Each structure stands twice: as C-alpha cells, then as structure tokens.
Amino acid sequence: MISGVDFGSNAPVKVVIQAASRKGGELEIWLDDLINGKRIAKVKVGATQAGISNLFTAALEKVQGQHDLFIRFPRGSAEDIQVKSIQFNAK
C-alpha cells in the first residue's frame, strides 16, 4: 500500500509502471481497499529479460483527490513481477 496519494483535481488518464518479470502477468491498481475499494486500472506486464525492466502502460479510470493506493499482484511464485516505479500521467 502507498498511503495518501494525492491525485489532485486534474485527473490523470494513464498509469505507467516500470517492472521486470520472469513470466509476465496482470497487475491491478486499486484505491482505498482491495475488497471494497475501486479498481482503477489493469496493467498487463510482459516477460522481460532477467533483471531488465520495461515500461508498461494502461488507461486509468477517472480519479481525483487523496487515496490510499494498492497494487494487486497475480498469484504465482515470489518475485514473478518486480515493480521499480509507478507514475500517473495526465497525457
């Protein structure tokens, strides 16, 4: 969880994740809670070369204000997807 992310009043339209993955998978981005919160994006992460990260982008549901941010990883082996950074962009 990343606590207190302030999205402001100009809603971002996409999420960009820098990640490395042995076999790929789909990450889900949630606001406030993994059960009762709102899923705002699904990011498909492809397999990468060992230790090499790539950028993966997905459209983002409209979001404004301050929220706790959760990333749901797919089931699998430990360290299947390693997230290096996450960005929200308005363009």
NORWOZI-V535833 format. One record per residue. RES is the residue in one letter. OMEGA is omega in radians with two decimals (* if undefined). Layout:
res: <RES,RES>
omega: <OMEGA,OMEGA>
This chain:
res: <M,I,S,G,V,D,F,G,S,N,A,P,V,K,V,V,I,Q,A,A,S,R,K,G,G,E,L,E,I,W,L,D,D,L,I,N,G,K,R,I,A,K,V,K,V,G,A,T,Q,A,G,I,S,N,L,F,T,A,A,L,E,K,V,Q,G,Q,H,D,L,F,I,R,F,P,R,G,S,A,E,D,I,Q,V,K,S,I,Q,F,N,A,K>
omega: <3.00,-3.00,2.98,3.09,-3.12,3.14,3.13,-3.13,3.06,-3.03,3.02,-3.09,3.11,3.07,3.11,3.14,3.01,-3.05,3.00,-3.10,3.09,-3.10,3.12,-3.14,-3.10,3.06,3.04,3.10,-3.09,3.03,2.90,-3.09,3.14,-3.12,-3.07,-3.14,-3.11,3.03,-3.08,3.12,2.93,-3.09,3.09,-3.14,3.12,3.08,3.12,3.04,-3.08,3.07,-3.13,3.14,3.09,3.07,3.12,-3.00,3.06,3.05,-3.07,3.01,3.14,3.13,3.09,3.06,-3.08,-3.09,2.91,-3.06,3.11,3.03,3.11,3.13,3.08,3.05,3.14,-3.13,3.08,3.08,3.05,3.08,3.11,-3.13,3.12,3.12,3.08,-3.11,3.03,-3.05,3.12,-3.11,*>
